[in-house]
Amino acid sequence: MEEQKITKIPFGQLGIIVHDSCKELGKKVDDYIVKRRREEFASSCSEYHVDEIKDSYIIDSEIVRFANGEAKGQLKESIRGKDIYILADIGNYNVTYNMFGHENRMSPDDHFQDVKRLISAIAGKARRIHVIMPLLYESRQDKRNSRESLDCAMALQELENMGVENIFTFDAHETRVQNAIPQTGFESLHSTYQIIKAMHRVDDQICFDKDAMMVISPDTGAMDRAIYYASVLGLDVGLFYKRRDYKKIVDGRNPIIQHEYMGAEVAGKDILIVDDMIASGGSVFDIARELKNKNARNVYVAVSFTFFTNGIEKMDEYYEKGYITKLFSTNMTYIPQKFKNAEWFEEVDMSKLISLLIDTVNYDDSVSPLLDATNKIKKILGK
């Protein structure tokens, strides 16, 4: 997957617009692309456009913010005829702006509005426009339970109407939202390989063996993901399902009464809990405690996105008590430094995969090898 070679001339000159929410990840992605293209072009430059060798492919851009909170997108160099990739982290709550003298943190709504501003600034002059939104905007609002808005579908349709040709995300909460834009490219890539690779690198005591480890889904919605992990690793899979109180609504949802377990015996085994995100962390904490009460050995948690909206104090507590051994999470959304410094946290770098995604699409190669990492995972297991 990550060794895939560039085999064609580019669709158009590459341009990457990195939103303020994604500066660190965008810089890593750009560095990988520059390095890869220099190496590829140096070995066979006669097959490629030499003018594509650059020190950086990032387009100089800015979101100008006025004192009353209004904003506009501005591009500071030409993008005419270029193949443009807009990279944004709509979950980055560390970006701020001043409004009437007060410092406001940017919400997902603010970030998504900025993405549309940057597309508007392109004004149809680019050859193609792609949006890479690792954390899909409003992805948890994918269906109606009552009289509710369908924000994710509406957002995707907005991007489509603005001329976006492809939308790329990672571990989408519900991939069926692409039904809202059937004529536009939509791909949800996975971080499975990178997470397993990080687990293999960080803890050599982890044994991916059926007698030593199990995969656990924290709810029915994450079952497909858990089954994939279990299938490629050759492990058994278990499930916790949530019993909710449907008579009450707290913070927009029905509160969980209890987590019920279904599956094989966990005693003496390492447990891998897999999910797309940790929001408040409440479910993971309850499940980890329940698993330890069932005499599980080590509990590892692997997610694509970590928020801990209620703080990380409880995570510190559960690590000290031995309920959770390690949390593996990608760098595709903002991670506070206190998370990175914690002994229980392991950051999984996804910049190499994103850079390969951009290169692959820019050269009109198939992205199918990037969507299925089964063979790469089996190589790790072989080692």
N, C-alpha and C positions, 0 to 999 in steps of 0.2 A: 504494500500500500504506500508507505512513505518513500519507497525507493523508485516509484513510478517515474519513467523518463519522459521528458518533453519530446514529442515526435512530430509536431506540426508547426506551421507559422501561426502567429497570433491572429485572432479575429480582428483585433484593433490594438493600438497602443494602450498599454495598461495604465490605469489611473486608480488609485485607492484614496477615497475620502474617509478619513478617520475622524469620527465625532469626538468631542471632548470627553465623553463618557468612556472612551475606549483607547485612550492614548497609549498606555503601557502595552496592552495586548497588540494594538496596531503597529507599534514600533517593532515588536518581536516578529510579527507576521512579515512586515516589510523587509527586515533583515534576512529572514529565511529566503524570501523570493530573490533578493539581490544576490545572495550567496549561491543559490541553486542555479540561477541563470548565468552567472559568471562562470561557474564550473561547467555547465552544459555547453555554453557558447564557446568556451575556450577549447573544448575537445572536438567540436564539430561546427565551427562558426560559419562554414560555407552553406549550411542548411538553414540558417536563421537570419532574421533581420538584425544586423549588428547594432542598429540605433536603439534596440530594446535593452541594451546593457546600460544601466543607470546606477547612480549611487543611492537613489530612492525613488519609489513609485508613488509616494504619498503626495496628493494634490494639496497645495496650501489653501486652507479654507478657514472660515471663522463664522461663529454665530454672534452677531452683534446684538447686544441687549441694551434696551433703553431704560431710563430711570423708572418709568411707570410699569415695567415688566414686559412690554412688547419686544419682539425680536425679529431679526431677519437673517437669512443665510447668505453668505458671501464667498465666492470663489475668487482667489487671487491670481489664478493663472488659467490659461486656455485649456478647455477640455474638449474642444471640437474634434469629433471623429474618434474619440477615445472609448475604450471599453472600461466603464466606470463601476467600481465596487464600493459601496457605502457600508462601513463597519460601525456598528453602534451597540452599546450595552444599555438597554433601557432599564436595567435594574440598578444602575449605579446611583446610589443616594448620597454619594460624597461630593457630587458636583453642585455648586451653589451659584446663585446670582442675586444681585441687589434689586430690590423693588421698594420704592419710596423710603430708602434708607435702611430697610430691613434685609437681612440675609436669608434667602429662601433656599431650601434644598430642592433639587429637581426631582420630580416624580416620573414614573414611566410615561405619563401623559405628556410631560414637558419634553422628554427625550424623543418620543415618537413625533411630536410636532416639529422638532428640530430636523429629524430625518426628512420629513416632507418639505421643510424649508430648503434643505440642501438639494433635493430633487428639483424643486421649483427654480433654484438658482441655475441649475444645469440648462433649463429652458429649451430642452429638445435638441441641444447641440451635440450631445454624446451619441456614439454609435449604438451602445447598449448601456442599460443601467441594471445593476444587480444590488440587492440589499442583503447583507449578512447580519442577521439579528440573532446571535446565539441564544439569548433568552427571548423567546417569542412574545411579543407584546400581547397582553391580556389572554395568554394561552390557557389560563385556568377557567376562563369564561367561554366554554366551547359549546354549551348546550343550555337549553331553557329548562328550568324546573318549575317555573311559574311565569308570571309576567315580568320577564327580565330582558335586558339588552344582550345582544350577541356581539360584544365588542371586538373580539378577535376577527370574526368574519368581516365585520365592517372595515376594520383596519386593513386587512388584506385586500379588500376591494378598492380601498382608497389608493393603495400602492399600485395596484393593477391599472386603475384609471389614470394614474400619473405617468404611466409608461414604463414601469418596472417590468423587466422581462423574466427575472428569476429572483426568488426569495429563498434564502438558505437559513436554516435554524438548526439547533441541536437538541436532541431528546425532547421533542415537542410533547407537551402534556397530552394532547390528542391530535394525531396527525390527520384525522378526518376533517379538520377545519379547511383543508385544501379544497374541499368540495365547493367552497365559496368562490374559488377562482380557478375553475377547471381549464381555462385557456392560458394560464400563467404557470411557469415553472415553480414548483415548490418541493424542496427536499429537506427532510429532517435527518441529519447525520447523528451518529452515536459516539459516545466517549468510552465505550466498553473496552476496547483494546488498550487505550491509554491508561485507564484505571487499573486494569489487570497488570499491565506492564509496571505501573507504579507500585502496586502491591508486591509484585515479585522482586522489585528492586529494593524496596524499603525494609521488608521483613522476610528474611530468608527462612524463618521458621514456619511461614504459611505453607501448608501442604494442600494443593488442589486435588484432593483424593476423596472419593465418595465416602470412605470410612472415617475421614477426619474433618470434613467440612460439609456444610449445607448452605443453600441459598434461601433467603426468606424474603417474601414480598410483604411490605407493611400494610397493604390493602389490596382489594380486588383490581383497582385501576392500574397497579404496577405489576400485575401478574405476568403480562406478556414479556416485560423486561426481565423479570426474575427467571422465567422459563428459558429465555435466550441465554442468560448467564449460566444457568444450570446445564443447558444442553451442550454449550461449547466447552464447559469445564468438566462435564461428566458427573455432576453432583445431583443429589436429591433436592427437591424444592418444597418449601412449606409456605403457609399463608396465614396471615392475621387478617381478620375482617372486623370492621368497626360496628359495634352496636350503638346507635345514636338515639337521642331523645328528640323525636320529631314534634314534640309539643312545644319546644323552645327554640329560639334563634338567638345565638350569642355571636357577636362580631360577624354577622352575615351568614352564619351556618348553624346547623343543628349540632349541639355539643355531643361529644363521644362519651358514652356511658362506660364501655369496657371494650378491650381488644380480646377477641377470641382466637385461639390458635387451632389450625388444622394442618396436620402433617406428621412426619415420622418423629421418632425420639431425637431430641437435641442434646441430651446429656453427654458430656465429654467431647463434644464436637466444637470446632470453630464455626462461627455463624457469619455469613455475609448478607447484610441487609442492603438491598438495592432500591433506589427510587430516583425520580427525576430531580426532585428538589427537597430541601428542608426549609420550611417557612418558620414557624415558631419552634419547631423541634419537639413539640409535645408528644406526637405519636411515636417518634423514634425513641424517646426517653421511656415511655411506657412499655414499648415492645422490648427494648434492651433489658429493662428491669425484670420483665416477665421471663425472658430467655435465661437470664442469670439465675432466677428462682427455679428454673427447670434444669439447672446445673450445666448450662452451656459453658464451654471453656473460654474462648475469646469472642467478642462481638465486634465485627468490623462493619462500618457503614460506608457505602459508596454512592455518591450522588453527583449529578452534573452541576447543580447550583445550590449554594449555601447562603441563607439569609439570616437565620436566627433573629427574627424580628423582635423577640422579647429578650434579647441579650444572650450572652454565652456563659453566664454564671452557672447555670444548671449543667451545662456541658462540662465545665471544669469540675463540678461536683461529681458527676457520673464517671468521669475519667479517674478521679481520685479514689472512688469507691470500687473501681474495676468493672463497672457495668459496660463501658465502651472502651475498647482498646485503641482504635484509630478511626478517624474520619478522613476519607479520601474525597476530594472535591476539585472540580476544574477551576481554571482561572478565567472562565468565559463571562463571569460577572464580577462585580467589585468585591474584593476580599479585604477587610480591614487588617491592618498590620498586627493587631492583637490576635487575630485568628492565625496568621502566618507564624507568629512566635510561639503559639501554644504547642505543647508536646503531643497533643492528641490530633493535631491537624497535619495533613499532607496535601500540598497543592499539586494538582495534575495539570501540566502545561499542555494546552491545546493549540498553541500558535503554529506549530509545524503542520498540523493537519489543515488548519485554515489556510495557510500559505499554499499548500498543495492543492486545496480546493480552488483557490483563485487562479493558480497557474493552469490547472486542468481545464477549467471553464474558459479561460482566456484563449487557450490553444484549441478549443472546441474538441477536447478529448472527452471520453465517457467518464462520468463520475461514479459509475457502478462499482468499480474497485474500492472506492472510498466508503461506500455504504455498507459493505459486508467485510468485516475484519476477521472472519472465522479462521482462515488459514494462518493469519498472523498470530492469533491467539494460540493456535495449536503449536506453532513454533516455540512460543514461550513455554508451554506445558512440556514440550519435548526436551527443553533444556533442564 
